[in-house]
């Protein structure tokens, strides 16, 4: 059973916004895509850039360091489908957003 940790309030992120949150000591990138929340690993596979500080367009985040792009729903790299950052389970209860690493 996944261990969900509260990471934010839904009102903290408007649609199209993202931020870095911490879950059990691990940095996770949290995204609001049209009112639905998604979480992926915060570290870009290219040079370790912070994906949670990237530019979100639709369901794709662009790393702020060198422009690598990832689908925030799956963690898959847009140019190399075999390259993938972890994606995590997210649930919203009321105004609370929870993420589970397992």
N, C-alpha and C positions, 0 to 999 in steps of 0.2 A: 504494500500500500504506500503510495507516495506521501512524503512528509511535506505538506504545503506550509510555506512561511509567508507571513504578510510582509509585502515589500513597498506598498504604496497605497494611496487612496486613488480611486478611479478619477476623482476630480483633479488630481495632480497633473494628469497628462490629457491634454485635449487631443482630438483626432489629428494625426499627422505629427505628433510630438513623440519624443523618446528621451530616455535618461538611463544612467547607470544606477543599478541598485545592488545591494549585497545580500547574498543568500548563503547562509552557513559559511561565511568567510570568503566566498567566491563572488567576483564581480560578474554581473549579468546585465545584458542590454535589454531594456524593457521598451516596448513600442505600443502605441495606440494607432491601429489601422482602422479607420472608419468606425470607431467605437468598440472594436474588438482588440484584446490585448495579446501580445506575443512576447516571448522571451528567448534569447539566444545567448551563446557565449559572447563575452564582451571583447575578446581578443581576435583581431584580424589575423588570418593565416599568413599574410604577406610579411609584415614587419611588426606585428603586435599592436597595431593601432586600436584605439577605443571605439568600437562599433556603436556603443550607446551615445557617443558624441557626434555620430555621423549625420548625414543628410538623408532624411526619410522621404521617399517619393513613392506613393502607393504602398506596395508591400516590399519595396526594395530599399535597403540602406546602403549608402556609399560611405566607405571608410574615409574619415577626414584626413588621413595621412597621405595615402597614395591612390585613392579612388577605386579600390576593389569593392565590388558590389555583392550583396547577399540578400537572398529572400528571407525576410524575417519570420515567415511562417514555417520554413523548413530548415534554415541555416545553410542552404546550398548556395555556393558561389555562382554568380550569374554567367561567368565565362568558362568555368571549369566545374561541371556538375559533379565530378568526383571529389572536389574539395568542399568540405562542409564543416561548419562550426557546430557545436552542440545546440540543440533546441530543447526547450524545457516546457513542461506542462504549466499552464496558467489557468487559474479560475478566479472569478469575481463573485463575491458575496456581498450584496448591498453595495457599499462604496469602497469595500476593501479588495485589493488585488493581491493574490497569493501566487507564489511560484514554487514548484517542486523540482529539485535537481535530479531525483531518481525516477 
